[in-house]
């Protein structure tokens, strides 16, 4: 801390005590450590910037590859449609026709069961008929 001396306005008078011997030994070492840490920090910041640049390049490549994958997927679908032609429609037609035949067979079998039951017991329950 300092203040101007009252006698002459151009001179300064030092009010703080002078630094002790231990302080004179410690301060230069601490300053060296601080400068070394600042240099390490600069190196770390440079490495960080390099890693960020690499990350941006990788992200750009990733987007390009995703776009190419999308394009290849579209081409694959087109090729499959060209190769298959009308097969999906034909497969649906066959499926519907087999389903219809199966339902028709089921209805015919049910009608035969009902008819055979009616022929066996024309008036209903045979026990009632035998009692009468």
N, C-alpha and C positions, 0 to 999 in steps of 0.2 A: 504494500500500500504506500502511496506517496501523496505528498501535497506540496503546494508551492510555498516556498519560504517567504516570509513577510517582507524581508528586507529588499530583495531584488526579485522582480517578477519573472526573470529569465531562468532562474535556477530552481531545481527540484531537490527536495530533501527526502531521503528514503526512510520510512518509519518502521518497516518490518525488520525483524531480527534476521541476521544473515543465516543462510542455510547451514545446518550442522554438518559435521564431517560424514556422518552416516548417510545423510540425505545426498551429499555430493557423490557418494559411492553408488547409491541406489538409482538415482535419477537417470544417469546415462544408460545403465543396464535396462531399465524399464523402457526408455525411449527406443533402444535397439529392439527389444521384444515387440514393442508396439509397431515399429516399422516392418519387422518380419511378418507380423500378423496381417498388416495392411497388404503386403506383397502376396501373402497366401490368399487373402480375400480376393485380390485382383485375379489371381490364377483361377480360383474357384469360379468367379464370375465369368471368366473367359470360357472355362470348360462348360459351364451351364449354358452359355450362349451357343456353343458348338453342339451340345446335346439337343437344345431346342431346335436348331437348324436341321439336324438329322431327323428329329421327330416330325417336323413339317414335311420334309422330303418323303418320309415313310408314309405319312398320312396321305400325301398327294398320290403316291404309288398305290396305296390301298384303294383310294377312290377310283383310280384308273382301272385297277383289277376288278373291282366290284362292277364297274360299268361293262367291262369285257365279259364278265360272268353273265350279266344280264343279257347281253347281246347273244352270247352262245346259247343261253337257255331259250331265247326266242327262236334261234336257228334250229335248235333241237326239236322244239315243238312243231315248227313248220315241216321239218324232215319227217317226223313221225306221222303227221297228218297226211303228207304226200305218200308215205309208204303204206299207211293203213288204208287210205282211200275211203271206201264206203263201209269198211268193216264195222265200225261202231254202230252204224244204223242197222246193218244186217244182223249184228248180234242182238240188238234190241228187239228186232222183229222176231227172231228165233225164240228169244226169251218169252216174249208175250204169247207166241203161238204155243209153246210148251206149257205155259201157265194155263192158257185157255183149255188145252186138251186135258190137263190134269184136273181142272175144275169140272169139266164135262164128264170125265170118268167118275169123279166123286159123286156127282149128281145122279148119274145112271146107276151106280152101285146103291145109293140110298133108295132110289125108286124101286130097284129090284128087291131090296130088303123089305120095304114096305109092302110090295106086292106079294112076296112070299109069305109074309106074316098074315096078310089079309086072306090069302088062299088057304093057309093052314087053319086059321081061326076066322072064318067069314063073318060070323055074327058077333065076334068079340071074344070073350073068355070062354073056353070050352068047358070049364067046370060048371059054370052057370047053366049051360045048355044041357049038360048031362043030368043035372038035378031036375030040370023041368020035364 
